[in-house]
Amino acid sequence: MKNTRKATIQDVQQLAELFDQYRVFYHKDSDIHAAESFLKERIENGDSEIFVAESEGQLVGFVQLYPLFSSTRMKRYWLLNDLYVNENYRGKGFSKELIEEAKQLATSTNASGILLETGKSNDIGNKLYPSCGFEIYDEVNFYEWKIL
């Protein structure tokens, strides 16, 4: 049974609560108002693609993807930047359904694929992603430059 769909502007309030939980999980301060504004902008501007998982009319998870491009492949890539399922709904297949939505997006947009990163200590993610067909790409070094 499919419990996922593309997010709409009507989902922003519920989605912001999940997004806030996600950010708190990653040690950020809770800020529902800012989460709501951020998500509303992404949806209205078409900056990202967001899919939500539902259970009994309640949003329980989401995946957010941002478009990238590969110059060498001359095609789009999608960055799976955010994947979150409320802790009360984990282990029920919602993450895999959301990942399937991401894969369908990549296929329907003729993209090269989906990129993602997760922490080495994320045991759940490091089991989930390979089980969904993702492979560790360790042929390059990943660097970051931050503005403090």
BAGUPA-543062 format. One record per atom (N, C-alpha, C): residue number from 1; residue in three letters; atom name; x, y, z. Coordinates in nm, 2 decimals. Layout:
# BAGUPA-543062
    k    r   a    east   north      up
  NUM  ALA  CA       X       Y       Z
...
# end
This chain:
# BAGUPA-543062
    k    r   a    east   north      up
    1  MET   N    0.08   -0.12    0.00
    1  MET  CA    0.00    0.00    0.00
    1  MET   C    0.09    0.12    0.00
    2  LYS   N    0.06    0.21   -0.09
    2  LYS  CA    0.14    0.34   -0.10
    2  LYS   C    0.09    0.44   -0.01
    3  ASN   N    0.18    0.49    0.08
    3  ASN  CA    0.14    0.59    0.18
    3  ASN   C    0.22    0.72    0.16
    4  THR   N    0.27    0.74    0.03
    4  THR  CA    0.35    0.86    0.01
    4  THR   C    0.29    0.93   -0.11
    5  ARG   N    0.32    1.06   -0.11
    5  ARG  CA    0.28    1.15   -0.22
    5  ARG   C    0.37    1.28   -0.22
    6  LYS   N    0.35    1.36   -0.32
    6  LYS  CA    0.43    1.48   -0.33
    6  LYS   C    0.36    1.58   -0.23
    7  ALA   N    0.45    1.66   -0.16
    7  ALA  CA    0.40    1.76   -0.06
    7  ALA   C    0.33    1.87   -0.14
    8  THR   N    0.23    1.93   -0.07
    8  THR  CA    0.17    2.05   -0.13
    8  THR   C    0.18    2.16   -0.02
    9  ILE   N    0.15    2.28   -0.06
    9  ILE  CA    0.15    2.40    0.03
    9  ILE   C    0.06    2.38    0.15
   10  GLN   N   -0.05    2.30    0.13
   10  GLN  CA   -0.14    2.27    0.24
   10  GLN   C   -0.07    2.18    0.35
   11  ASP   N    0.04    2.11    0.32
   11  ASP  CA    0.11    2.03    0.41
   11  ASP   C    0.21    2.10    0.50
   12  VAL   N    0.23    2.23    0.47
   12  VAL  CA    0.35    2.30    0.53
   12  VAL   C    0.34    2.30    0.68
   13  GLN   N    0.22    2.32    0.74
   13  GLN  CA    0.22    2.32    0.89
   13  GLN   C    0.26    2.19    0.95
   14  GLN   N    0.20    2.08    0.91
   14  GLN  CA    0.23    1.95    0.96
   14  GLN   C    0.38    1.91    0.92
   15  LEU   N    0.42    1.94    0.80
   15  LEU  CA    0.55    1.91    0.76
   15  LEU   C    0.65    1.99    0.84
   16  ALA   N    0.62    2.11    0.88
   16  ALA  CA    0.72    2.19    0.96
   16  ALA   C    0.74    2.13    1.09
   17  GLU   N    0.64    2.06    1.15
   17  GLU  CA    0.66    1.99    1.27
   17  GLU   C    0.76    1.87    1.26
   18  LEU   N    0.75    1.80    1.15
   18  LEU  CA    0.84    1.69    1.12
   18  LEU   C    0.98    1.74    1.09
   19  PHE   N    0.98    1.85    1.01
   19  PHE  CA    1.11    1.91    0.97
   19  PHE   C    1.18    1.96    1.10
   20  ASP   N    1.11    2.01    1.19
   20  ASP  CA    1.17    2.06    1.32
   20  ASP   C    1.22    1.94    1.40
   21  GLN   N    1.15    1.83    1.40
   21  GLN  CA    1.20    1.71    1.47
   21  GLN   C    1.33    1.66    1.41
   22  TYR   N    1.33    1.67    1.28
   22  TYR  CA    1.45    1.63    1.20
   22  TYR   C    1.57    1.72    1.24
   23  ARG   N    1.55    1.85    1.24
   23  ARG  CA    1.66    1.94    1.27
   23  ARG   C    1.71    1.92    1.42
   24  VAL   N    1.61    1.90    1.51
   24  VAL  CA    1.65    1.88    1.65
   24  VAL   C    1.73    1.75    1.66
   25  PHE   N    1.69    1.64    1.58
   25  PHE  CA    1.77    1.52    1.58
   25  PHE   C    1.92    1.55    1.54
   26  TYR   N    1.94    1.65    1.46
   26  TYR  CA    2.07    1.68    1.42
   26  TYR   C    2.13    1.80    1.50
   27  HIS   N    2.08    1.81    1.62
   27  HIS  CA    2.14    1.90    1.72
   27  HIS   C    2.12    2.05    1.69
   28  LYS   N    2.01    2.09    1.62
   28  LYS  CA    1.98    2.22    1.59
   28  LYS   C    1.87    2.27    1.69
   29  ASP   N    1.86    2.40    1.72
   29  ASP  CA    1.75    2.45    1.80
   29  ASP   C    1.62    2.44    1.73
   30  SER   N    1.52    2.40    1.81
   30  SER  CA    1.38    2.40    1.76
   30  SER   C    1.34    2.54    1.72
   31  ASP   N    1.27    2.54    1.60
   31  ASP  CA    1.22    2.67    1.55
   31  ASP   C    1.11    2.64    1.44
   32  ILE   N    0.99    2.61    1.49
   32  ILE  CA    0.88    2.57    1.40
   32  ILE   C    0.85    2.68    1.30
   33  HIS   N    0.85    2.81    1.35
   33  HIS  CA    0.81    2.92    1.26
   33  HIS   C    0.91    2.93    1.14
   34  ALA   N    1.04    2.92    1.17
   34  ALA  CA    1.14    2.92    1.07
   34  ALA   C    1.13    2.80    0.97
   35  ALA   N    1.10    2.68    1.03
   35  ALA  CA    1.09    2.56    0.95
   35  ALA   C    0.97    2.58    0.85
   36  GLU   N    0.86    2.64    0.90
   36  GLU  CA    0.75    2.66    0.82
   36  GLU   C    0.78    2.75    0.70
   37  SER   N    0.85    2.86    0.73
   37  SER  CA    0.89    2.96    0.63
   37  SER   C    0.98    2.90    0.53
   38  PHE   N    1.08    2.82    0.58
   38  PHE  CA    1.18    2.76    0.49
   38  PHE   C    1.11    2.66    0.39
   39  LEU   N    1.02    2.58    0.45
   39  LEU  CA    0.95    2.48    0.36
   39  LEU   C    0.86    2.55    0.26
   40  LYS   N    0.79    2.65    0.31
   40  LYS  CA    0.69    2.72    0.22
   40  LYS   C    0.77    2.78    0.10
   41  GLU   N    0.89    2.84    0.13
   41  GLU  CA    0.97    2.90    0.02
   41  GLU   C    1.01    2.79   -0.07
   42  ARG   N    1.06    2.67   -0.02
   42  ARG  CA    1.10    2.57   -0.11
   42  ARG   C    0.99    2.52   -0.20
   43  ILE   N    0.87    2.51   -0.15
   43  ILE  CA    0.76    2.46   -0.23
   43  ILE   C    0.72    2.57   -0.33
   44  GLU   N    0.70    2.69   -0.28
   44  GLU  CA    0.65    2.80   -0.37
   44  GLU   C    0.75    2.83   -0.48
   45  ASN   N    0.88    2.82   -0.45
   45  ASN  CA    0.98    2.86   -0.55
   45  ASN   C    1.02    2.74   -0.63
   46  GLY   N    0.98    2.62   -0.60
   46  GLY  CA    1.02    2.50   -0.67
   46  GLY   C    1.17    2.47   -0.66
   47  ASP   N    1.22    2.51   -0.54
   47  ASP  CA    1.37    2.48   -0.52
   47  ASP   C    1.40    2.34   -0.49
   48  SER   N    1.30    2.26   -0.44
   48  SER  CA    1.32    2.13   -0.40
   48  SER   C    1.20    2.05   -0.43
   49  GLU   N    1.22    1.92   -0.43
   49  GLU  CA    1.10    1.82   -0.44
   49  GLU   C    1.09    1.76   -0.30
   50  ILE   N    0.97    1.76   -0.25
   50  ILE  CA    0.94    1.71   -0.11
   50  ILE   C    0.83    1.61   -0.13
   51  PHE   N    0.85    1.49   -0.07
   51  PHE  CA    0.75    1.38   -0.07
   51  PHE   C    0.72    1.35    0.08
   52  VAL   N    0.60    1.32    0.11
   52  VAL  CA    0.56    1.30    0.25
   52  VAL   C    0.50    1.16    0.26
   53  ALA   N    0.51    1.10    0.38
   53  ALA  CA    0.45    0.97    0.41
   53  ALA   C    0.34    1.00    0.51
   54  GLU   N    0.23    0.93    0.49
   54  GLU  CA    0.11    0.95    0.57
   54  GLU   C    0.06    0.82    0.64
   55  SER   N    0.01    0.84    0.75
   55  SER  CA   -0.06    0.73    0.82
   55  SER   C   -0.18    0.78    0.89
   56  GLU   N   -0.30    0.73    0.85
   56  GLU  CA   -0.42    0.77    0.91
   56  GLU   C   -0.44    0.92    0.91
   57  GLY   N   -0.41    0.99    0.79
   57  GLY  CA   -0.43    1.13    0.77
   57  GLY   C   -0.32    1.22    0.84
   58  GLN   N   -0.22    1.16    0.90
   58  GLN  CA   -0.12    1.23    0.97
   58  GLN   C    0.01    1.22    0.89
   59  LEU   N    0.09    1.33    0.87
   59  LEU  CA    0.22    1.32    0.81
   59  LEU   C    0.31    1.25    0.91
   60  VAL   N    0.39    1.15    0.87
   60  VAL  CA    0.48    1.08    0.96
   60  VAL   C    0.62    1.08    0.91
   61  GLY   N    0.65    1.13    0.79
   61  GLY  CA    0.78    1.13    0.74
   61  GLY   C    0.79    1.21    0.61
   62  PHE   N    0.91    1.24    0.57
   62  PHE  CA    0.93    1.32    0.45
   62  PHE   C    1.07    1.29    0.39
   63  VAL   N    1.09    1.32    0.26
   63  VAL  CA    1.22    1.32    0.20
   63  VAL   C    1.22    1.45    0.11
   64  GLN   N    1.33    1.51    0.12
   64  GLN  CA    1.35    1.64    0.04
   64  GLN   C    1.47    1.62   -0.05
   65  LEU   N    1.46    1.65   -0.18
   65  LEU  CA    1.56    1.64   -0.28
   65  LEU   C    1.58    1.78   -0.34
   66  TYR   N    1.71    1.81   -0.37
   66  TYR  CA    1.75    1.93   -0.44
   66  TYR   C    1.81    1.89   -0.57
   67  PRO   N    1.79    1.97   -0.67
   67  PRO  CA    1.85    1.94   -0.80
   67  PRO   C    1.99    1.99   -0.81
   68  LEU   N    2.07    1.90   -0.87
   68  LEU  CA    2.21    1.93   -0.90
   68  LEU   C    2.23    1.90   -1.05
   69  PHE   N    2.35    1.93   -1.10
   69  PHE  CA    2.38    1.89   -1.24
   69  PHE   C    2.52    1.84   -1.25
   70  SER   N    2.54    1.74   -1.33
   70  SER  CA    2.67    1.68   -1.36
   70  SER   C    2.72    1.74   -1.49
   71  SER   N    2.83    1.81   -1.49
   71  SER  CA    2.88    1.86   -1.62
   71  SER   C    2.93    1.75   -1.70
   72  THR   N    3.00    1.65   -1.64
   72  THR  CA    3.06    1.55   -1.72
   72  THR   C    2.95    1.45   -1.78
   73  ARG   N    2.85    1.43   -1.71
   73  ARG  CA    2.74    1.35   -1.76
   73  ARG   C    2.64    1.43   -1.84
   74  MET   N    2.64    1.57   -1.83
   74  MET  CA    2.55    1.66   -1.89
   74  MET   C    2.40    1.62   -1.86
   75  LYS   N    2.38    1.59   -1.73
   75  LYS  CA    2.25    1.55   -1.69
   75  LYS   C    2.23    1.60   -1.54
   76  ARG   N    2.10    1.60   -1.50
   76  ARG  CA    2.07    1.63   -1.37
   76  ARG   C    2.10    1.52   -1.27
   77  TYR   N    2.13    1.56   -1.15
   77  TYR  CA    2.14    1.46   -1.04
   77  TYR   C    2.05    1.52   -0.94
   78  TRP   N    2.00    1.43   -0.84
   78  TRP  CA    1.92    1.48   -0.73
   78  TRP   C    2.00    1.45   -0.60
   79  LEU   N    2.01    1.55   -0.52
   79  LEU  CA    2.07    1.54   -0.39
   79  LEU   C    1.96    1.50   -0.29
   80  LEU   N    1.96    1.38   -0.23
   80  LEU  CA    1.87    1.34   -0.13
   80  LEU   C    1.93    1.40    0.00
   81  ASN   N    1.88    1.52    0.04
   81  ASN  CA    1.93    1.60    0.15
   81  ASN   C    1.87    1.56    0.28
   82  ASP   N    1.74    1.53    0.28
   82  ASP  CA    1.67    1.51    0.41
   82  ASP   C    1.58    1.39    0.39
   83  LEU   N    1.59    1.30    0.49
   83  LEU  CA    1.50    1.19    0.50
   83  LEU   C    1.47    1.17    0.65
   84  TYR   N    1.34    1.17    0.68
   84  TYR  CA    1.31    1.16    0.82
   84  TYR   C    1.17    1.09    0.84
   85  VAL   N    1.16    1.00    0.93
   85  VAL  CA    1.04    0.94    0.97
   85  VAL   C    1.03    0.96    1.13
   86  ASN   N    0.91    1.00    1.17
   86  ASN  CA    0.89    1.02    1.32
   86  ASN   C    0.92    0.88    1.38
   87  GLU   N    0.99    0.89    1.50
   87  GLU  CA    1.03    0.77    1.57
   87  GLU   C    0.92    0.67    1.60
   88  ASN   N    0.80    0.72    1.62
   88  ASN  CA    0.69    0.63    1.64
   88  ASN   C    0.64    0.54    1.52
   89  TYR   N    0.70    0.58    1.40
   89  TYR  CA    0.65    0.51    1.28
   89  TYR   C    0.77    0.45    1.21
   90  ARG   N    0.88    0.44    1.27
   90  ARG  CA    1.00    0.37    1.21
   90  ARG   C    0.98    0.22    1.21
   91  GLY   N    1.05    0.16    1.11
   91  GLY  CA    1.04    0.02    1.10
   91  GLY   C    0.92   -0.03    1.04
   92  LYS   N    0.84    0.06    0.98
   92  LYS  CA    0.71    0.02    0.91
   92  LYS   C    0.72    0.04    0.76
   93  GLY   N    0.84    0.07    0.71
   93  GLY  CA    0.85    0.07    0.56
   93  GLY   C    0.84    0.21    0.50
   94  PHE   N    0.81    0.31    0.59
   94  PHE  CA    0.79    0.45    0.53
   94  PHE   C    0.92    0.50    0.46
   95  SER   N    1.03    0.48    0.53
   95  SER  CA    1.16    0.53    0.47
   95  SER   C    1.18    0.47    0.33
   96  LYS   N    1.16    0.34    0.31
   96  LYS  CA    1.17    0.28    0.18
   96  LYS   C    1.07    0.33    0.08
   97  GLU   N    0.95    0.36    0.12
   97  GLU  CA    0.85    0.42    0.03
   97  GLU   C    0.90    0.56   -0.01
   98  LEU   N    0.95    0.63    0.08
   98  LEU  CA    1.00    0.77    0.04
   98  LEU   C    1.12    0.76   -0.05
   99  ILE   N    1.21    0.67   -0.03
   99  ILE  CA    1.32    0.65   -0.12
   99  ILE   C    1.27    0.61   -0.26
  100  GLU   N    1.17    0.52   -0.26
  100  GLU  CA    1.11    0.48   -0.39
  100  GLU   C    1.06    0.61   -0.47
  101  GLU   N    0.99    0.70   -0.39
  101  GLU  CA    0.95    0.82   -0.46
  101  GLU   C    1.06    0.90   -0.51
  102  ALA   N    1.17    0.91   -0.44
  102  ALA  CA    1.29    0.97   -0.49
  102  ALA   C    1.35    0.91   -0.61
  103  LYS   N    1.35    0.78   -0.62
  103  LYS  CA    1.40    0.71   -0.73
  103  LYS   C    1.31    0.73   -0.86
  104  GLN   N    1.18    0.73   -0.83
  104  GLN  CA    1.08    0.76   -0.94
  104  GLN   C    1.10    0.90   -0.99
  105  LEU   N    1.13    1.00   -0.90
  105  LEU  CA    1.16    1.14   -0.95
  105  LEU   C    1.28    1.14   -1.04
  106  ALA   N    1.39    1.07   -0.99
  106  ALA  CA    1.51    1.07   -1.07
  106  ALA   C    1.49    1.00   -1.21
  107  THR   N    1.41    0.90   -1.21
  107  THR  CA    1.38    0.83   -1.34
  107  THR   C    1.30    0.92   -1.43
  108  SER   N    1.19    0.98   -1.37
  108  SER  CA    1.10    1.07   -1.45
  108  SER   C    1.17    1.19   -1.50
  109  THR   N    1.27    1.24   -1.44
  109  THR  CA    1.34    1.36   -1.49
  109  THR   C    1.47    1.33   -1.57
  110  ASN   N    1.48    1.20   -1.60
  110  ASN  CA    1.60    1.16   -1.68
  110  ASN   C    1.73    1.20   -1.62
  111  ALA   N    1.74    1.18   -1.48
  111  ALA  CA    1.86    1.22   -1.41
  111  ALA   C    1.96    1.11   -1.42
  112  SER   N    2.08    1.14   -1.38
  112  SER  CA    2.19    1.04   -1.37
  112  SER   C    2.17    0.95   -1.25
  113  GLY   N    2.11    1.01   -1.15
  113  GLY  CA    2.09    0.93   -1.02
  113  GLY   C    2.07    1.02   -0.91
  114  ILE   N    2.09    0.97   -0.79
  114  ILE  CA    2.07    1.03   -0.66
  114  ILE   C    2.19    1.02   -0.58
  115  LEU   N    2.23    1.14   -0.52
  115  LEU  CA    2.35    1.14   -0.43
  115  LEU   C    2.30    1.17   -0.29
  116  LEU   N    2.36    1.11   -0.19
  116  LEU  CA    2.33    1.15   -0.05
  116  LEU   C    2.45    1.12    0.03
  117  GLU   N    2.45    1.18    0.15
  117  GLU  CA    2.56    1.16    0.24
  117  GLU   C    2.49    1.13    0.38
  118  THR   N    2.55    1.05    0.46
  118  THR  CA    2.51    1.02    0.59
  118  THR   C    2.63    1.00    0.68
  119  GLY   N    2.61    1.02    0.81
  119  GLY  CA    2.72    1.01    0.90
  119  GLY   C    2.77    0.86    0.91
  120  LYS   N    2.89    0.84    0.93
  120  LYS  CA    2.95    0.71    0.95
  120  LYS   C    2.88    0.64    1.07
  121  SER   N    2.84    0.72    1.17
  121  SER  CA    2.78    0.66    1.29
  121  SER   C    2.63    0.64    1.27
  122  ASN   N    2.57    0.67    1.16
  122  ASN  CA    2.42    0.65    1.14
  122  ASN   C    2.40    0.51    1.10
  123  ASP   N    2.39    0.42    1.20
  123  ASP  CA    2.38    0.28    1.17
  123  ASP   C    2.25    0.24    1.09
  124  ILE   N    2.14    0.31    1.13
  124  ILE  CA    2.02    0.28    1.05
  124  ILE   C    2.03    0.32    0.91
  125  GLY   N    2.08    0.44    0.88
  125  GLY  CA    2.09    0.49    0.74
  125  GLY   C    2.19    0.40    0.67
  126  ASN   N    2.30    0.36    0.73
  126  ASN  CA    2.40    0.29    0.67
  126  ASN   C    2.36    0.14    0.64
  127  LYS   N    2.25    0.10    0.69
  127  LYS  CA    2.19   -0.03    0.66
  127  LYS   C    2.07    0.00    0.55
  128  LEU   N    2.00    0.10    0.57
  128  LEU  CA    1.88    0.14    0.49
  128  LEU   C    1.93    0.16    0.34
  129  TYR   N    2.02    0.25    0.32
  129  TYR  CA    2.05    0.29    0.19
  129  TYR   C    2.11    0.18    0.10
  130  PRO   N    2.20    0.10    0.15
  130  PRO  CA    2.24   -0.02    0.06
  130  PRO   C    2.12   -0.11    0.04
  131  SER   N    2.03   -0.13    0.13
  131  SER  CA    1.92   -0.22    0.11
  131  SER   C    1.82   -0.17    0.00
  132  CYS   N    1.84   -0.03   -0.03
  132  CYS  CA    1.75    0.03   -0.13
  132  CYS   C    1.83    0.05   -0.26
  133  GLY   N    1.95   -0.01   -0.27
  133  GLY  CA    2.02   -0.01   -0.40
  133  GLY   C    2.13    0.10   -0.40
  134  PHE   N    2.15    0.17   -0.30
  134  PHE  CA    2.26    0.27   -0.30
  134  PHE   C    2.39    0.21   -0.27
  135  GLU   N    2.50    0.26   -0.33
  135  GLU  CA    2.63    0.20   -0.31
  135  GLU   C    2.72    0.31   -0.26
  136  ILE   N    2.81    0.28   -0.17
  136  ILE  CA    2.91    0.37   -0.12
  136  ILE   C    3.00    0.41   -0.23
  137  TYR   N    3.02    0.54   -0.25
  137  TYR  CA    3.11    0.59   -0.35
  137  TYR   C    3.23    0.64   -0.28
  138  ASP   N    3.34    0.57   -0.27
  138  ASP  CA    3.45    0.61   -0.19
  138  ASP   C    3.57    0.64   -0.28
  139  GLU   N    3.55    0.67   -0.41
  139  GLU  CA    3.66    0.70   -0.50
  139  GLU   C    3.70    0.85   -0.50
  140  VAL   N    3.63    0.93   -0.42
  140  VAL  CA    3.66    1.07   -0.41
  140  VAL   C    3.66    1.12   -0.27
  141  ASN   N    3.72    1.23   -0.24
  141  ASN  CA    3.72    1.29   -0.11
  141  ASN   C    3.61    1.39   -0.11
  142  PHE   N    3.53    1.40   -0.01
  142  PHE  CA    3.43    1.50    0.01
  142  PHE   C    3.48    1.61    0.10
  143  TYR   N    3.48    1.74    0.05
  143  TYR  CA    3.53    1.85    0.12
  143  TYR   C    3.42    1.95    0.14
  144  GLU   N    3.43    2.03    0.24
  144  GLU  CA    3.34    2.14    0.27
  144  GLU   C    3.41    2.26    0.31
  145  TRP   N    3.36    2.37    0.26
  145  TRP  CA    3.40    2.51    0.30
  145  TRP   C    3.29    2.58    0.36
  146  LYS   N    3.30    2.63    0.49
  146  LYS  CA    3.19    2.69    0.56
  146  LYS   C    3.22    2.84    0.58
  147  ILE   N    3.11    2.91    0.58
  147  ILE  CA    3.11    3.05    0.61
  147  ILE   C    3.06    3.05    0.76
  148  LEU   N    3.14    3.10    0.85
  148  LEU  CA    3.11    3.09    0.99
  148  LEU   C    3.03    3.21    1.04
# end
